[in-house]
Amino acid sequence: MFFVDRDLVKNLKERYPKGTKICVDSMNDDPNPVEQGSIGEVLMVDDIGTIHCRFEWTYAWCYT
C-alpha cells in the first residue's frame, strides 16, 4: 500500500503554485522524456504530490 507524506505534498503545493515557471534538468527514466532545458508552467499539484505541467509543445506529467 502506498502512503503519501502529507507534509511533503503541502510543501510542494506551497512551493509550486499554479503558474510557476519550471525548467527541465533531466528525465532519465522516462520513456518519452521532455527535452532538457524545456520551459514549462505548473498547472497544479495533486493530492499525491504529482506536479502537473504544460510545456510549449506538449502536455506532460512531472513526477516528484
N, C-alpha and C positions, 0 to 999 in steps of 0.2 A: 504494500500500500504506500502511496506517495503522500507525504505531508509537506505542506507549504509553510515556510517560515514567514509568519505574518509581519514581523518587524522588517524583514528584507523587502517584502512586497510594498509595505508602506514607504520605506526609504526610496525604492525605485520610482514609485508614483510621485514622490516629492521632488526627486532629482530629475525626472524626465517628464514634465508636464506636456500636454498636447501642444504641438508647435515647436518643440525643442529641435534644433538642428543637430544632426549627428553625422559622423564621418566613419566609414568602414575602414578598419585597420586590416582585418583578415577574417576569412571564414574557412578555416582549414578543413573541417569535416563535412561541410555542406555539399550535396551532390550538384546543386545549382547555385554556386556562390555569387554574391553581389561583388562586382569588380572593386578591388582595392582603391580607396580614395573617393568612392562614390559618396555624394552628399544626400542625406535623406532627412525626412521630417517625422517626428514621433506623432502617431495618430492616437495612441492610448497605451496604457499599461494595464493588463487584465489582472484578475484576482489570483492568478498563479505566478505572476511575475514576468509574463511574456511581454516584451516591448514590441508593439505593432508599429511598423514604419512604412512610409511611402517614399520611393525614390523616383527621380525624374522619368526614368524609362520603364519602371515596373512597380509592382507591389510585392513586398517581401515581409517575412516574419523574421524578427531578430530575437534570438533566444539569449537569455542571460544565465 
